[in-house]
Amino acid sequence: MRERSEVTMTTIAILGANGRIARIAEGMLLAHDDIELTLFIHSEDELGADIKDNPRVTIVKGGAKNADDVLNVINGADEVYANLAATQRGSADIIPMAKAVVDMMDKAGIKRLVWISSLGIYNEVPGEFGAWNANILGDYLVNYRKAADVIEASDLDYTIIRPAWLTDKDEVDFEITEKDELFRGTEVSRKSVASEVVKLLLDPGEEVRASIGLDKPGTDGDKPEWFRSASTEHRSE
């Protein structure tokens, strides 16, 4: 933390800052005058002018598998929020990303990490929906579990968030399940996930060294609603 005009500022590094959840969270965070953001991206194309032109935002380009790039963006930050995503075809990329984040956070002396993962990495999704989810995601779940193992084996003050299938609904409506509980609903809004991310960053003592599932209450079923309606909004962070 540092002072700006007698206000103690908190600097948060956001990895994967172009992601849809991340962009919502960025707007929420910038509503707080004591927050500065360092945004790690490949391209600025998805960031709105309200983010890019904000004087409390610094944009850094690089690759999340490159440890030097990761160190460059997180150096000086108080907290790290990793909204990193690998494609289903190249989902193994999430493992070296996790290793780079852990190693460089240790090197930079930063403890607090919020990491976005996926439902199903612990085989915690029951019934027909669990079987459907595992079939659709396949090796994606295997690799995201390996990345979560890297995070959990670290000495960081991490929170792993495992969202249900994602929607673009303009709502904050979710419930939390812990790592040792069965997952419940089938979907959750990106805005809900962003809201929980922001809460954890603003109150970094919450859900420390925890892995939490997020779903919208009452969405239990064998498949999420978007699948039945042939929507394309679902998975990408």
C-alpha positions, 0 to 999 in steps of 0.5 A, a space after each residue: 500500500 502507498 499514500 496518494 494525497 494522504 489517502 492510503 492506496 491499495 494496488 491490485 494486479 489483475 491477470 487476464 484483465 480483458 476477461 468478461 468477469 475481470 472487466 466487470 470487477 475492474 469497474 466495481 473496484 474503480 468505484 473505490 477511490 483508494 484502489 489502483 489497478 495494474 492490468 495484465 493483457 495481451 491486447 487493449 481491444 476489449 477494455 473500455 475507455 472508462 478503464 483505459 483512461 482512468 488515471 488509477 489504471 496502469 496497463 501492461 502487456 505480456 504473456 501469463 506463462 512468462 514468469 518475467 512478464 508476470 513479475 513485471 506486472 505484479 511488482 509493487 502490488 498488494 494483491 493479485 487477482 488471476 482471471 486467466 483462461 486457457 482454451 479447452 484445446 490448450 487447457 494445459 497452459 493453465 498449469 504453467 500459468 499457475 506456476 508462474 503466478 505462485 513463483 513470482 508472487 513469492 519472489 515479489 513478497 505478495 501473499 493475497 491471491 484470488 484465482 478463478 477456476 472451474 466447477 468440477 475440478 474435485 469431482 464435486 458436481 453430483 448427478 446427471 449434471 456432474 456427468 454432463 459437465 465432466 463430459 463437456 469439459 474433459 481434460 479442461 477439468 484435469 488441467 484446471 485441477 492441476 493448476 489448483 493443486 499448484 495454488 493449494 500447495 503454495 504458502 499464499 493466502 489464496 482463494 480459489 473460486 469455482 463458478 458454475 456455468 456463466 451467464 451475462 444476466 445483470 444480477 448478483 445472486 449466488 450461494 457458496 459451497 465449500 471444497 468438501 461440499 457437493 456443488 449445487 446449481 448449474 449456472 451463475 452470472 458473471 456479475 455475481 462472480 465479479 461481486 465476490 471477487 471484489 468483496 474478497 479483494 476489499 476484505 482480504 481476510 475472508 475465505 483465506 486458503 479456501 476453494 469456494 463454489 459459486 452458483 445461483 440458488 434454484 438453478 439445479 438441474 441436469 443442464 444449465 438454462 443456456 444449453 437448453 436455449 442454445 445461447 453462446 454466453 456460457 463458459 469464457 471467463 
